[in-house]
Amino acid sequence: MDNNRENPFVGLRPFEAEESLLFFGRNQQTLEILQRLHTHRFVAVVGGSGSGKSSLIKAGVIPYLKAGFLVDDADNWHIVKMRPGRNALHNLIESFCIEFNPNYCLPDDVEKLLEDYKSEGITPLLDFIKENSSTAKNNMFLLVDQFEELFRFSMNQNHTDDAIDFVNLILGLSNQLVFPVYVVLTMRSDYIGDCAQFYGLPEAMNDSQYLVPKLNRQQLKMVIEGPVKLYGKTVAPNLLSKILNDLNLVQDELPLLQHALLRMWEHEQNIDKNEALDINDYKAIGKIENALSNHAQLAFEGLNDSEKGFARLMFKALTTIDDNGRKIRRPLLLSDLEKLTNADRESIMTVINKFIEDNRSFLILQNVSGSDDVNIDISHESLIRQWKTLNIWVDEEADSESIYRGLAKSAILKDNNERDWLDGIELNLAETWRQENSPNAEWAKRFDFDYNSTIDYLDQSIKEHRYIESKKRARTRRIQILMASVIGLLVFMLAAGYWYYNKEKIRTEASIIHLEASNQLISDPTVAYRLEQEANNRSENTLYSSSAAKIKDNYSLYKIIGNFSNLNLVEGDIYNPTSISPNGEYLFVTDTLKGSKSYKIIKDDGSIVKDFQDQTILSSVFTNNNGFIYGNNKGELFQVNVSDGKSNMFYKLDNDEATAIEVRSDNSILIATNKSELLEVDFEGNLVERFTVGMINPETNQVMNPSPLIDIDLSNNGEILLLNNDGRTFFSNQGTYIKPQSIEGGKVLYSDIYNSTEFIGAFGDGTIKILDIEGKILESFRAQKGALNYLSYLDSDEYIISSSKAGEVVIYNKYGKEIQTFYGHEKGIFAHRIINNRKDLITYSYDGTIRKWKLKFNLSTSLQISIENLNPNDAAVKRKVGSISIVDNNLITNVGSKNLLEAIDLSSADRFDFLKENSSCQDFIKDFSVSKSHGKIVTLCDNGNVSTYSLDNSEMQNSFNVNGLAYGFWLTISGESVFIKSRTDNPKLYQLNGSIKFEFVTEHKGISAVAFSDVNQNRVLLTAEGPFLQVLNIENGKIEKTLALPQNSYPSALCYIKNDKVAIGLVNGDILVYNLSSEKVEKKILHLRTFPIKKLSTIADNALLVESAGGVCYILNLKNEEVKKLEDGNSQILAAHFNPEDSKIYTISSNGQLKAWETKSQNNAVIIEDEDIEGLSKEQLRKFNIN
């Protein structure tokens, strides 16, 4: 390509129309804006800072206009481009003059046209346009770029009338029919709310607003590769992939990308010179996250010390933080900058040019009409956010402004006799501020305060402070004279106070013990707790007692219940088998002494129950009745009665060794061998089943490369999970052939399984991963410090408990959130067990101790309390039973194939038809809604009939039919109208008499979720098939707001929660909490993996009932993100409802059962008595010098 440009990339500044050949990736967006222009002639293009709004219009829309995409004749355009700046109305009139008659654009001529507009309206301006429009150009395109400047300048300078005239003018131009004018304004989305102060502007924006979407990966690839290919070069594939991945990690992705590409091109042209952009060019500029900051810092470092001072003052003046905390630009006149810095124009321009030359484009200079002054502005706000030095300056300036405002307000209060002179810290802060910032009257012009009065107040405060200090010094001299006269008295007081000595000594000792407690807290909270108690016993102090109470409340404390330190256990030796009984009472260990091994069963108090002599034991397991089974190196398997120690051999392997044993049922065990074989044997020694484990060689019909199986895990319904010594897993839920599964993430060290769909594994990289039965990773999170020794599910698949070599035990939920942490062991933990009806944890450690801990959280918040069998027919189950509601202790549901609602009396379990016979439904009721406060129930039938019934007598009040395939509806809070969503028509709001109040037009012919505000009954929140929400006023049918959600966030359920927040369920299973006031996502709190969220409803201030399309329900605590699953065996939960009157959740499952679940915790408070906490040992008392 023959091109005079040295660089195909523009850097921070926007693209211009003449650079359209270099503008890639936005064709679709350009056509969408043109379509809106064709319909409305006014389009508001809205997007975040750095989303490419200006470039999209200048290099996208304008070239398309000239090419004839909006009107047939390609040359029929007057293109007017302007920015509001300091005087929006004047700048707009001047832009018309420059385009239509440059010779008519002397300052006096512009003022004349401006006055004509103010006095006569838009007519003189249209006459001027028609008179000066050539016959070849009979259309005008007006671009009002960076519309938000109207709020930064005009409104702040009290030019409100001019701002209103400006808005009226651009709206009037787009609405008049005398001369075709097409208007596009670009504006940052965070200023949308400011537009409400102008009459007519919000309505125009609602009619035609374009929210600039984020570029997808393919479009970004075009942005990168397109210009490079035009210039005859290439982009290395690994660089392209690296840039696309890095863009996900940064803000301001488009300006940062353009700037980084510009810098890489320069590096390639001047240094690398290999005809391709590659990873070396990328690293040389500091990658995407540092390229801009490095480039700006390089310009700054090229200045001398004096120039650096000018630059610092200049950039502080060119930036500010607005009332909403946004760091934004603040353009400044060169003449004002001269006064502010007390520097000459030539010196200032030297500094400015340093940030413009060599393709930097960090600053923009614009001549001011009618003068020799220049307007200075930062080219893009991404520079403020990305240049680290500038970020520091902006914060410093904000602090300086804050101090000045406070000082000025204090001066006003002093004038009104409402406060005194500055003193103490306030005065020191003000003096330091003046010394470091050297403020002057020009700097203070931006504030609405009298600068001279403020500084006079500071000076007078300093004088007053010095006067007071001189009086204090004189008083000090008098006191010194008095001191000499009381020395004798002090001698007497010292003698009298001797008896206080011992008391002070005790206080000192208590303070030392308290300090030691603080040191011990990070390693052993139990010891720290006892030390705080000891300190308080010596010298009663609320500090010590409150510290002890906090430790007890916030940490897990243990009681040593057994000691086996006389045994020598080798940590980390996988060939030393260990097993623990189900109730945690017995433990089997390998005792290693002087190179020989002996095997013992010990009790939880550390006493030895049985010592195995002359045996080499390879595997072991306890049974539910405290029986014990082990296998030795001879292939022999023994049963042991733990109570009396008697044993008998009941099975013998053929030339194999039993490397792992697991109890499968009350009647049989599984035996894994060193030759990759699995056997099921009953307790009488009879072979029940033989499983083949591994890949089969089709020629020999033998297992290829057999390896020892070292672990067996069983799910709650009997599926088998095996682990071999290579860290591979084998899974089977049917048949006798068990095939290996490849595992993502590396080698599995320990594993466990609870259900038939997933298992957990501890990996060598220190992570815990949840995997499906195909070995694919579902969740992954970093485990606690230290490699893991043990890992298991805790009673369900919702919680995971892991023990580490660092002596910690941590209970996690399935998403990696720590629920409770236990630490204090001096060495690694090799076994743990939950005991005592899930109230206690028992741990066994290589430090030779057995410890018991209290669980501080409730494992079963959702408790099933009753079951009533509804026996629905197959048709009802196939329809997925839609809804539940409760009225006067009667549960109402659309279960069954009849065309009526059915009710169940929750007291007697009696069933009856709730609605009287009618013919409004052809087959069944799709959905229904109850309004108790308005005494009515509304139903939606399969044939599209919407019927209203009285709750008093169940009689139908009226009925009407809706067009289209209706599949959902929502009754408004007022109870007077209903939203209907359809697969074929736009959603409509109907009055209950059947009249349409309004129709809501969407791009996707439907809405996916609706929620009504409990704050404003006229406000409804809608979501369609896209990553956004829309706020609708149901009184006028107008969209008040369109709120963008994160990329790929597609809502499927909505629910209002308190404080003007909404919970959003997504089709991928995520749940977001969105703040409607700040218009931001506060957090992502849950991921249900593959199932969309079907319905959300509140059950308390901080809790949600979550229904997924997979037939699973959850209780979600929004405060601590704890999740409780409502499980109904293998059945799917088809409908759920929370009844606030009894605080229960009622569910109907695919097995036809109605169940009620408690939502209140059964053991909210865990009381830990002091006798449950270990005291200080004799060794510890000596260690801490406690007598």
Summary of the structure (lengths in Angstrom):
residues: 1187
radius of gyration: 38.9
end to end distance: 90.1
largest distance: 115.2
contacts: 3706
relative contact order: 0.04
helix: 31%
strand: 32%
